[in-house]
């Protein structure tokens, strides 16, 4: 009798241990959900926090607006944001925590390196994610992954197209050779650049990112310098080069330049500073201007960037797609598993679904490979 009792107690203890756990392929606590749960992982602290905080702020702003307007058929949304500090080793823990809290759909990660760790986990559980800013070409490798930002390859191709049509015969390039973001953009840029344009190529690494005297000397005769890098080393370069590079030179970056104005007083930089963008933070009309006004009133201008604008559009895109599914007669509730919702959203996003008007563009659609289809502009920061 004592043996039977001991076995029974052991079984009960094991059952209690696993009662709140999330087996692979399920949506965690969805059976207990009372709201639609959106999860994300991003750098909320550390050197890349300007990106993660912007995404969290803007996504929460969109969630608050949707909920204030009645939610989705009377059901509210809930955003759960976890901090990965732009450290890929933290993603697995963050992902497990999100699943255990009932995540049904995700914004993925904010930056690319963590995103490459996030995507196989989301694929295994069949969780739909629409990342606002993880721009790596391989982020949407699987059919459950989508981007609101331009993929690195797309940024490189669009940047090359701009240069090809700008009447330039010589340009400089300054990129980070040990960074997947920088390499991905530059690779596509080179492949799409006209062969008759002379290129002066310079690079640096994480270990050599504080002194750019050599690169500045090599690039100072170039009228146009393409810089597919993040804003921190760009700020260092511009500060060191402001008296060496002629004032008529143009610095041209991609979405990594977001946050540059908060890092560096651009009025002290004689050169033009511009970037490839899908968001104009100086817009005076339309959805972009509306977003800027609401965001700055709520959070100030320090973290205003296209990462946040993209996150705002991501939430509205997910909300709109789920609304269409319900209008079509599909069953979408807080108890719907992440996998079931993923299957419905995948079909929707690859079937011509459109976000008619967003802060980062109009008539936004998605390609079958998960990349976004929308226009880009050359945006002058200074």
C-alpha positions as CSV (number, residue, x, y, z in Angstrom):
1,X,0.0,0.0,0.0
2,X,2.8,2.4,0.8
3,X,4.5,1.6,-2.5
4,X,1.3,2.3,-4.4
5,X,0.9,5.6,-2.5
6,X,4.5,6.6,-3.3
7,X,4.0,5.9,-7.0
8,X,0.8,7.9,-7.0
9,X,2.4,10.9,-5.3
10,X,5.3,10.8,-7.6
11,X,3.0,10.9,-10.6
12,X,1.1,13.8,-9.2
13,X,4.3,15.7,-8.6
14,X,5.4,15.1,-12.2
15,X,2.0,16.3,-13.5
16,X,2.2,19.4,-11.4
17,X,5.7,20.1,-12.7
18,X,4.6,20.1,-16.3
19,X,1.2,21.6,-15.9
20,X,2.4,25.1,-17.0
21,X,4.9,23.9,-19.6
22,X,4.7,24.4,-23.3
23,X,5.2,21.2,-25.5
24,X,6.6,21.8,-28.9
25,X,4.0,22.5,-31.6
26,X,1.5,24.1,-29.2
27,X,0.7,27.7,-28.4
28,X,1.5,27.5,-24.7
29,X,-1.2,29.0,-22.5
30,X,-3.6,29.7,-25.3
31,X,-6.4,27.7,-23.6
32,X,-6.2,30.3,-20.8
33,X,-5.8,33.4,-23.0
34,X,-8.4,36.1,-22.6
35,X,-6.6,38.4,-25.1
36,X,-4.8,38.0,-28.5
37,X,-1.1,37.7,-27.5
38,X,1.6,39.2,-29.6
39,X,5.2,38.4,-28.6
40,X,8.6,40.0,-29.5
41,X,12.2,39.9,-28.6
42,X,14.5,42.9,-29.0
43,X,17.3,45.0,-27.5
44,X,15.5,46.9,-24.7
45,X,18.9,47.6,-23.0
46,X,22.4,47.8,-24.3
47,X,24.0,49.5,-27.4
48,X,21.1,48.7,-29.8
49,X,18.4,49.7,-27.3
50,X,17.3,52.7,-29.5
51,X,15.9,50.2,-32.0
52,X,14.3,47.8,-29.5
53,X,12.7,50.5,-27.4
54,X,11.3,52.2,-30.5
55,X,9.7,48.9,-31.6
56,X,8.3,48.2,-28.2
57,X,6.9,51.7,-27.8
58,X,5.3,51.9,-31.3
59,X,3.9,48.3,-31.1
60,X,2.3,49.1,-27.7
61,X,0.9,52.3,-29.1
62,X,-0.8,50.4,-31.9
63,X,-2.1,47.8,-29.5
64,X,-3.5,50.6,-27.2
65,X,-5.2,52.3,-30.2
66,X,-6.8,49.0,-31.4
67,X,-8.0,48.1,-27.9
68,X,-9.4,51.6,-27.4
69,X,-11.4,51.2,-30.6
70,X,-12.9,48.0,-29.4
71,X,-10.2,45.4,-30.1
72,X,-10.9,42.7,-32.6
73,X,-14.6,41.8,-32.3
74,X,-14.5,43.1,-28.7
75,X,-11.3,41.2,-27.8
76,X,-8.2,43.1,-26.8
77,X,-4.6,42.5,-27.9
78,X,-1.7,42.1,-25.5
79,X,2.0,42.8,-26.3
80,X,4.7,40.9,-24.5
81,X,8.2,42.3,-25.1
82,X,11.4,40.5,-24.0
83,X,14.9,41.9,-23.9
84,X,17.6,40.1,-25.9
85,X,20.2,42.9,-25.7
86,X,21.0,42.2,-29.4
87,X,22.5,38.9,-28.1
88,X,21.5,35.8,-30.0
89,X,22.2,33.5,-27.1
90,X,19.3,35.0,-25.2
91,X,16.7,34.3,-27.8
92,X,15.9,30.7,-26.9
93,X,15.0,31.6,-23.3
94,X,13.0,34.6,-24.5
95,X,11.1,32.5,-27.0
96,X,10.3,29.8,-24.4
97,X,9.0,32.5,-22.0
98,X,6.8,34.0,-24.8
99,X,5.3,30.6,-25.6
100,X,4.6,29.9,-22.0
101,X,2.8,33.2,-21.8
102,X,0.5,32.2,-24.6
103,X,2.1,33.9,-27.7
104,X,-0.1,33.3,-30.7
105,X,1.6,35.6,-33.2
106,X,4.9,37.4,-33.1
107,X,6.9,40.4,-34.3
108,X,9.9,38.1,-34.2
109,X,13.1,39.9,-33.3
110,X,14.2,43.5,-33.8
111,X,17.7,42.8,-35.2
112,X,19.1,40.1,-37.5
113,X,21.5,38.0,-35.5
114,X,18.9,37.2,-32.8
115,X,16.4,36.7,-35.7
116,X,18.5,33.9,-37.1
117,X,18.1,32.1,-33.8
118,X,14.4,32.9,-33.5
119,X,13.3,31.6,-36.9
120,X,14.0,27.9,-36.5
121,X,12.2,27.9,-33.1
122,X,9.2,29.6,-34.7
123,X,9.4,27.2,-37.6
124,X,9.3,24.2,-35.3
125,X,6.2,25.4,-33.5
126,X,4.7,26.9,-36.7
127,X,4.4,30.4,-35.2
128,X,3.7,33.3,-37.6
129,X,6.0,36.2,-37.3
130,X,6.2,39.6,-39.0
131,X,9.4,41.4,-38.1
132,X,9.6,45.1,-38.3
133,X,13.3,45.4,-38.7
134,X,15.3,42.1,-38.8
135,X,16.5,42.7,-42.3
136,X,18.7,39.7,-43.0
137,X,18.0,38.0,-46.3
138,X,17.6,34.6,-44.5
139,X,15.1,35.9,-41.8
140,X,12.0,34.9,-43.9
141,X,13.7,31.6,-45.1
142,X,10.7,29.5,-43.9
143,X,7.1,30.0,-44.9
144,X,6.0,31.3,-41.5
145,X,8.4,34.3,-41.5
146,X,7.7,37.8,-43.0
147,X,9.4,41.2,-43.0
148,X,7.9,44.7,-42.8
149,X,11.4,46.1,-43.5
150,X,13.4,45.8,-46.7
151,X,15.6,42.7,-46.7
152,X,19.3,43.5,-46.8
153,X,19.6,42.3,-50.4
154,X,16.7,44.5,-51.4
155,X,18.4,47.5,-49.7
156,X,21.6,46.8,-51.5
157,X,19.8,46.5,-54.9
158,X,17.8,49.6,-54.4
159,X,20.8,51.6,-53.2
160,X,22.7,50.4,-56.3
161,X,19.8,51.5,-58.5
162,X,19.9,54.9,-57.0
163,X,23.7,55.2,-57.6
164,X,23.4,53.9,-61.2
165,X,20.9,56.7,-62.0
166,X,22.7,59.5,-60.1
167,X,25.3,60.2,-62.8
168,X,28.2,59.1,-60.6
169,X,31.4,57.8,-62.1
170,X,33.3,57.2,-58.8
171,X,32.1,56.3,-55.3
172,X,33.5,55.1,-52.0
173,X,32.3,52.3,-49.8
174,X,32.8,52.0,-46.1
175,X,31.4,48.7,-44.6
176,X,31.9,46.4,-41.6
177,X,33.5,43.2,-42.9
178,X,32.6,41.0,-39.8
179,X,28.9,42.0,-39.7
180,X,26.2,40.0,-41.5
181,X,24.0,43.1,-41.9
182,X,26.7,45.1,-43.5
183,X,28.0,42.3,-45.7
184,X,24.5,41.3,-46.9
185,X,23.7,44.8,-48.1
186,X,27.1,45.4,-49.7
187,X,27.0,42.0,-51.5
188,X,23.8,42.9,-53.3
189,X,25.0,46.4,-53.9
190,X,28.1,45.2,-55.7
191,X,26.1,42.7,-57.8
192,X,23.7,45.4,-59.0
193,X,26.1,48.3,-59.4
194,X,27.0,49.3,-63.0
195,X,30.4,47.9,-63.9
196,X,31.7,51.2,-65.3
197,X,31.4,53.0,-61.9
198,X,34.8,53.1,-60.1
199,X,34.6,51.9,-56.5
200,X,37.0,52.7,-53.7
201,X,36.3,50.0,-51.1
202,X,37.3,50.3,-47.4
203,X,36.2,48.2,-44.4
204,X,36.6,47.8,-40.7
205,X,35.9,45.2,-38.0
206,X,34.5,45.3,-34.5
207,X,38.0,45.4,-33.2
208,X,39.0,48.4,-35.4
209,X,35.9,50.5,-35.0
210,X,37.3,53.5,-33.1
211,X,39.9,54.9,-35.5
212,X,39.1,55.4,-39.1
213,X,42.0,57.7,-40.2
214,X,43.2,55.2,-42.9
215,X,39.7,54.7,-44.4
216,X,39.1,58.5,-44.3
217,X,42.3,59.1,-46.2
218,X,41.3,56.6,-48.9
219,X,37.7,57.9,-49.3
220,X,38.1,61.6,-49.1
221,X,38.4,62.1,-52.9
222,X,35.1,60.2,-53.5
223,X,32.0,62.5,-54.1
224,X,29.7,59.8,-52.7
225,X,30.3,57.4,-49.9
226,X,28.0,54.4,-49.4
227,X,27.9,53.2,-45.8
228,X,25.8,50.1,-45.2
229,X,26.5,50.1,-41.4
230,X,24.8,50.9,-38.1
231,X,24.7,54.4,-36.8
232,X,27.3,54.0,-34.0
233,X,30.4,53.5,-36.3
234,X,28.9,55.9,-38.8
235,X,28.8,58.6,-36.1
236,X,32.5,57.9,-35.3
237,X,33.5,58.1,-39.0
238,X,31.6,61.4,-39.6
239,X,33.0,63.1,-36.5
240,X,36.6,62.1,-37.4
241,X,36.1,63.0,-41.1
242,X,34.3,66.3,-40.9
243,X,37.4,68.3,-41.5
244,X,39.1,65.9,-43.9
245,X,36.3,65.0,-46.3
246,X,35.1,67.9,-48.6
247,X,31.7,69.4,-47.6
248,X,30.2,68.5,-50.9
249,X,30.4,64.8,-50.3
250,X,27.3,62.7,-49.7
251,X,27.2,60.0,-47.0
252,X,24.5,57.4,-48.0
253,X,23.4,54.7,-45.6
254,X,20.5,52.2,-45.2
255,X,18.1,51.6,-42.3
256,X,21.1,51.2,-39.9
257,X,21.5,55.0,-40.0
258,X,18.3,55.3,-37.9
259,X,19.3,56.7,-34.5
260,X,22.2,58.7,-36.0
261,X,20.7,62.0,-35.2
262,X,20.4,61.0,-31.5
263,X,24.0,59.9,-31.5
264,X,25.6,62.9,-33.3
265,X,24.8,66.6,-33.7
266,X,24.4,66.5,-37.5
267,X,24.5,70.3,-37.6
268,X,28.3,70.0,-37.0
269,X,28.8,67.7,-40.0
270,X,29.5,69.7,-43.2
271,X,28.7,66.8,-45.5
272,X,25.2,65.7,-46.7
273,X,23.9,62.7,-44.6
274,X,21.2,60.6,-46.3
275,X,19.7,57.2,-46.1
276,X,17.5,54.7,-48.0
277,X,14.3,54.6,-46.1
278,X,10.6,53.7,-46.2
279,X,9.8,56.2,-43.5
280,X,10.1,60.0,-43.5
281,X,10.4,61.3,-39.9
282,X,9.9,64.8,-41.2
283,X,6.6,64.1,-43.0
284,X,4.0,66.8,-42.6
285,X,1.0,64.9,-44.0
286,X,-0.4,61.4,-44.3
287,X,0.0,58.4,-42.1
288,X,3.7,59.0,-41.5
289,X,3.1,62.5,-40.1
290,X,0.2,61.2,-38.0
291,X,2.5,58.5,-36.5
292,X,5.3,61.0,-35.8
293,X,2.9,63.3,-34.0
294,X,1.4,60.6,-31.8
295,X,4.7,58.9,-31.1
296,X,6.6,62.1,-30.1
297,X,3.7,63.3,-27.9
298,X,3.8,60.0,-26.1
299,X,7.5,59.0,-26.0
300,X,9.5,62.1,-27.3
301,X,11.7,62.2,-30.3
302,X,14.8,60.5,-29.0
303,X,13.7,57.0,-30.1
304,X,11.7,58.1,-33.2
305,X,12.9,56.0,-36.1
306,X,11.7,53.7,-38.9
307,X,12.1,50.6,-36.7
308,X,9.3,51.9,-34.6
309,X,7.2,53.0,-37.5
310,X,7.6,49.5,-39.0
311,X,6.5,47.9,-35.7
312,X,3.4,50.2,-35.7
313,X,2.6,49.0,-39.2
314,X,3.2,45.3,-38.2
315,X,0.6,45.4,-35.5
316,X,-1.9,47.0,-37.7
317,X,-1.1,44.5,-40.5
318,X,-1.6,41.5,-38.2
319,X,-4.8,43.0,-36.8
320,X,-6.2,43.7,-40.3
321,X,-5.4,40.2,-41.5
322,X,-7.0,38.6,-38.5
323,X,-10.1,40.8,-39.0
324,X,-10.3,39.7,-42.6
325,X,-10.1,36.1,-41.5
326,X,-13.0,36.5,-39.1
327,X,-15.0,38.4,-41.7
328,X,-14.4,35.4,-44.0
329,X,-15.9,33.1,-41.4
330,X,-12.7,31.7,-39.9
331,X,-12.6,31.0,-36.2
332,X,-10.0,33.2,-34.6
333,X,-10.1,33.6,-30.9
334,X,-7.7,34.0,-28.0
335,X,-7.8,30.2,-27.7
336,X,-6.7,29.6,-31.3
337,X,-3.3,27.8,-31.3
338,X,-0.3,29.6,-32.7
339,X,0.0,26.9,-35.3
340,X,-3.6,27.1,-36.5
341,X,-3.4,30.9,-36.6
342,X,-0.1,30.7,-38.5
343,X,-1.6,28.6,-41.2
344,X,-4.4,31.1,-41.7
345,X,-2.1,34.1,-41.7
346,X,0.5,32.5,-44.1
347,X,-2.3,32.0,-46.6
348,X,-3.5,35.5,-46.1
349,X,-0.1,37.2,-46.4
350,X,0.9,35.2,-49.5
351,X,-2.5,35.6,-51.1
352,X,-2.4,39.3,-51.8
353,X,-3.3,40.7,-48.4
354,X,-2.7,44.5,-48.4
355,X,-2.1,47.1,-45.7
356,X,-3.7,50.0,-47.5
357,X,-2.1,52.8,-45.5
358,X,0.8,52.6,-43.1
359,X,3.4,54.9,-41.5
360,X,6.0,53.2,-43.8
361,X,4.0,53.2,-47.1
362,X,0.8,52.7,-48.8
363,X,-0.6,49.5,-50.4
364,X,1.9,47.4,-48.6
365,X,2.0,43.7,-49.8
366,X,4.2,40.7,-49.3
367,X,5.9,38.4,-51.8
368,X,5.7,34.7,-51.6
369,X,9.2,34.5,-50.1
370,X,8.1,36.7,-47.1
371,X,9.8,39.9,-48.3
372,X,7.8,43.1,-48.4
373,X,6.7,45.0,-51.5
374,X,6.6,48.7,-51.1
375,X,8.4,51.9,-52.2
376,X,11.6,53.3,-50.9
377,X,13.0,56.9,-50.9
378,X,16.3,58.7,-50.4
379,X,15.7,60.5,-47.1
380,X,18.0,63.4,-46.2
381,X,18.8,63.4,-42.5
382,X,20.9,66.5,-43.0
